[in-house]
């Protein structure tokens, strides 16, 4: 999970609540700015910002749809599913965080990324080894792999595409994972 006190899903729900409060605000400019965001939704396109502000039909579900739309999702349900999937993926890898970030590895230069797609793209461009860490990703070099107790020239690295997050070969990944766990247990 993340180091934040609540999940990304909760954060976006909070943003939707704030958006709805802004829409209902006595501050005209704040309300109109919020209404402009609602106008991005197909069902509100034909209404003016003033009509949206005055409408009694705007609900939290509509504000959630605005947030989803602003993140390039067609619906709140799709966005929510995406966020939940991302959180489950982070949970799945949570047991590996300490395996990947050992005390003997401090002092190494790591290239950090908050977005998996960007990290994966950078891995393809620059090389290295891609690992997850909480809700982020890092690319390290061969010296880091050696500090973990693994052989950076092991053929299984190439088989997994040097990508611990989405390995190309699950069996090769399992062999590397087993070696990492064995070394970490010593």
C-alpha positions as CSV (number, residue, x, y, z in Angstrom):
1,X,0.0,0.0,0.0
2,X,1.0,3.6,0.0
3,X,2.5,5.7,2.8
4,X,-0.4,8.1,2.6
5,X,-3.1,8.0,5.3
6,X,-5.7,7.0,2.8
7,X,-5.9,5.5,-0.7
8,X,-5.9,7.2,-4.0
9,X,-9.6,6.2,-4.4
10,X,-10.4,8.0,-1.1
11,X,-8.5,11.0,-2.3
12,X,-10.5,11.2,-5.6
13,X,-13.8,10.8,-3.7
14,X,-12.7,13.7,-1.5
15,X,-11.9,15.8,-4.6
16,X,-15.4,15.1,-5.9
17,X,-16.9,16.2,-2.6
18,X,-14.9,19.4,-2.7
19,X,-15.9,20.0,-6.3
20,X,-19.6,19.6,-5.4
21,X,-19.1,22.0,-2.4
22,X,-17.5,24.5,-4.7
23,X,-20.5,24.2,-7.1
24,X,-22.8,25.0,-4.2
25,X,-20.6,27.8,-2.8
26,X,-21.9,31.3,-2.2
27,X,-18.7,32.5,-3.9
28,X,-19.9,33.0,-7.4
29,X,-16.5,32.7,-9.1
30,X,-15.8,29.4,-7.3
31,X,-19.2,28.0,-8.2
32,X,-18.9,29.0,-11.9
33,X,-15.4,27.5,-12.1
34,X,-16.8,24.3,-10.7
35,X,-19.7,24.4,-13.2
36,X,-17.2,24.7,-16.1
37,X,-15.7,21.4,-15.0
38,X,-19.2,19.8,-15.0
39,X,-19.8,21.1,-18.5
40,X,-17.1,18.6,-19.7
41,X,-19.6,15.8,-19.2
42,X,-21.9,14.9,-22.1
43,X,-25.1,15.3,-20.0
44,X,-24.2,18.9,-19.0
45,X,-22.8,20.1,-22.3
46,X,-26.0,21.9,-23.3
47,X,-26.4,23.8,-20.0
48,X,-24.7,27.1,-19.2
49,X,-22.4,27.3,-16.2
50,X,-25.1,29.4,-14.5
51,X,-27.8,26.7,-15.2
52,X,-25.5,24.1,-13.7
53,X,-24.9,26.2,-10.6
54,X,-28.6,26.7,-10.1
55,X,-29.6,23.1,-10.8
56,X,-30.8,20.9,-8.0
57,X,-30.0,17.8,-10.0
58,X,-26.2,17.8,-9.6
59,X,-25.2,15.0,-7.2
60,X,-22.0,13.5,-5.9
61,X,-22.2,10.9,-8.6
62,X,-21.9,13.6,-11.2
63,X,-18.9,15.1,-9.4
64,X,-17.3,11.6,-9.3
65,X,-17.9,11.4,-13.1
66,X,-16.1,14.8,-13.6
67,X,-13.1,13.5,-11.7
68,X,-13.1,10.3,-13.7
69,X,-13.4,12.2,-17.0
70,X,-10.5,14.5,-16.0
71,X,-8.4,11.4,-15.7
72,X,-9.4,10.1,-19.2
73,X,-12.0,7.5,-18.0
74,X,-15.5,7.2,-19.4
75,X,-17.1,6.6,-16.1
76,X,-16.5,6.7,-12.4
77,X,-16.9,2.9,-12.3
78,X,-14.1,2.5,-14.8
79,X,-11.8,4.9,-12.9
80,X,-12.7,3.2,-9.6
81,X,-11.9,-0.2,-11.1
82,X,-8.6,1.1,-12.4
83,X,-7.6,2.5,-9.0
84,X,-8.6,-0.6,-7.1
85,X,-6.6,-2.8,-9.5
86,X,-3.6,-0.5,-9.0
87,X,-3.9,-0.8,-5.2
88,X,-4.3,-4.6,-5.5
89,X,-1.1,-4.7,-7.6
90,X,0.7,-2.6,-5.0
91,X,-0.5,-5.0,-2.3
92,X,0.6,-8.0,-4.3
93,X,4.1,-6.6,-4.4
94,X,4.1,-5.4,-0.8
95,X,5.9,-8.5,0.4
96,X,8.7,-7.8,-2.0
97,X,9.4,-4.3,-0.9
98,X,11.9,-5.2,1.8
99,X,13.4,-7.8,-0.5
100,X,14.1,-5.2,-3.2
101,X,15.3,-2.5,-0.9
102,X,17.9,-4.1,1.5
103,X,20.1,-2.1,3.9
104,X,23.2,-3.2,1.9
105,X,21.7,-1.4,-1.1
106,X,21.7,2.1,0.4
107,X,23.9,4.5,-1.4
108,X,23.2,3.2,-4.9
109,X,21.8,5.6,-7.5
110,X,18.2,4.6,-8.4
111,X,16.0,6.1,-11.0
112,X,12.6,6.6,-9.5
113,X,9.2,6.8,-11.3
114,X,5.7,7.2,-10.0
115,X,4.2,5.8,-13.2
116,X,4.7,2.2,-14.4
117,X,4.4,3.0,-18.1
118,X,7.0,5.7,-17.9
119,X,9.3,3.5,-15.9
120,X,8.9,0.6,-18.4
121,X,9.6,3.0,-21.3
122,X,12.7,4.3,-19.6
123,X,13.9,0.8,-18.9
124,X,13.6,0.1,-22.7
125,X,15.5,3.2,-23.5
126,X,18.3,3.1,-20.9
127,X,18.4,-0.5,-19.7
128,X,18.8,-1.7,-16.1
129,X,16.5,-3.6,-13.9
130,X,13.0,-2.5,-13.0
131,X,11.5,-3.1,-9.5
132,X,8.4,-2.0,-7.7
133,X,8.6,-0.2,-4.4
134,X,5.3,0.6,-2.6
135,X,3.4,2.8,-5.1
136,X,6.5,3.6,-7.2
137,X,9.0,2.0,-9.4
138,X,12.8,2.2,-9.6
139,X,15.4,1.2,-12.2
140,X,18.7,0.0,-10.9
141,X,22.0,-1.2,-12.4
142,X,24.0,-4.4,-12.2
143,X,25.8,-3.4,-9.0
144,X,22.5,-3.1,-7.1
145,X,21.5,-6.6,-8.3
146,X,24.9,-7.9,-7.0
147,X,24.2,-6.2,-3.6
148,X,20.9,-8.0,-3.5
149,X,22.9,-11.3,-3.8
150,X,21.8,-12.0,-7.3
151,X,23.8,-12.5,-10.5
152,X,23.1,-9.6,-12.9
153,X,24.2,-11.8,-15.8
154,X,21.8,-14.6,-14.9
155,X,20.0,-15.5,-18.2
156,X,16.6,-15.3,-16.3
157,X,16.9,-11.5,-16.3
158,X,16.8,-11.4,-20.0
159,X,13.9,-13.9,-20.0
160,X,11.8,-11.6,-17.7
161,X,12.8,-8.5,-19.8
162,X,14.7,-7.1,-16.8
163,X,11.2,-6.2,-15.5
164,X,10.3,-7.5,-12.0
165,X,6.9,-5.8,-12.2
166,X,5.6,-7.4,-15.4
167,X,8.0,-10.2,-16.2
168,X,7.8,-11.6,-19.7
169,X,8.5,-15.1,-18.4
170,X,6.8,-16.1,-15.1
171,X,8.9,-19.2,-14.6
172,X,12.2,-17.3,-14.9
173,X,10.8,-14.7,-12.5
174,X,9.9,-17.4,-10.0
175,X,13.5,-18.7,-10.2
176,X,14.9,-15.2,-9.6
177,X,12.4,-14.6,-6.8
178,X,13.4,-17.9,-5.1
179,X,17.1,-16.9,-5.3
180,X,16.4,-13.5,-3.9
181,X,14.4,-15.0,-1.0
182,X,17.1,-17.6,-0.3
183,X,19.8,-14.9,-0.1
184,X,17.6,-12.5,1.9
185,X,16.9,-15.3,4.5
186,X,20.6,-15.8,5.1
